[in-house]
Amino acid sequence: MKLRTYHLYLILTGALVFNACSTKKDAFVNRNWHALNTKYNVLYNGNLAFEEGREQLHNSYRDNYWDILPVERLEVKDEIKLDSENNNPNFIRAEDKATKAIQKHSMDIGNEERNPQTAEAFLLLGKARYFDQRYIPAIESFNYVLQKYTQSKNLNEAAIWREKTHIRMENEELALKNLKRLLKYENLKDQEYADARAMMAQAYINLKAPDTAIQQLKIATAYTKKNLEKGRYYFIIGQLYNQLGHKDSANYAFDKII
């Protein structure tokens, strides 16, 4: 009797798990099953790989202090890549994990995504492509988040990353237009606000408008929570003031770093 009960228990448990695995049923257990598996398994490993790859890039990058520093510490090669040849293996792994999360756990039912973690998978996909300098595929990923997941908590982050990518592709005017719209109409968190302002500063630096870039970086320093970013922004402000011939203002900015 106990053996029969145990077998019945296994059958029922297996049936429940099988039913929960379905991506076509819009039920509470299905949504939570796929959301949890995406967040704590596939995406977790993908984010780990992404952070390792980004850390490698940061550690290998060397600033040229004779030139105006870029806002983001990232060595950029001249060519724009379209495929994944000769790429950082950590970013390849992050992209693979993001793709797996989308393929196995997306719950697109009635043209509406029921798994909120899928937007994060597309965001990770875009970030990995960005750092591998595959800018066109990266923009495709960010655009997909912005167009498909209009209720996602990742919308502002995806918008900022898309404009970062536009700036890398020398589309500064488009990036500035979109970032100004974002600042005007969306309620950004402090770090998002700082990131948006910093990217606007980079666009103005590229467009040879140092005075406007300074104003954007000053705002970014006030809102960023990251001390390394704050110090970098102050240093660039000092460099830009030197470029404009404002030595006292430059020295004041440099003193803020200490």
Salt bridges, closest charged atoms under 4 A:
ASP26 OD1 - ARG31 NH1 2.81
ASP26 OD2 - ARG114 NE 3.29
GLU51 OE2 - ARG54 NH2 3.01
ASP63 OD2 - ARG73 NE 3.64
ASP63 OD1 - ARG232 NH2 2.82
GLU72 OE2 - LYS164 NZ 3.07
GLU72 OE1 - ARG168 NH2 2.85
GLU95 OE2 - ARG129 NE 3.15
GLU95 OE1 - ARG134 NH1 2.62
ASP108 OD2 - LYS148 NZ 3.18
GLU112 OE2 - ARG114 NH1 3.70
GLU120 OE2 - LYS153 NZ 3.66
GLU157 OE2 - LYS127 NZ 2.63
GLU163 OE2 - ARG162 NE 2.74
GLU163 OE1 - HIS166 ND1 2.89
ASP190 OD2 - LYS225 NZ 3.47
GLU229 OE2 - LYS226 NZ 3.96
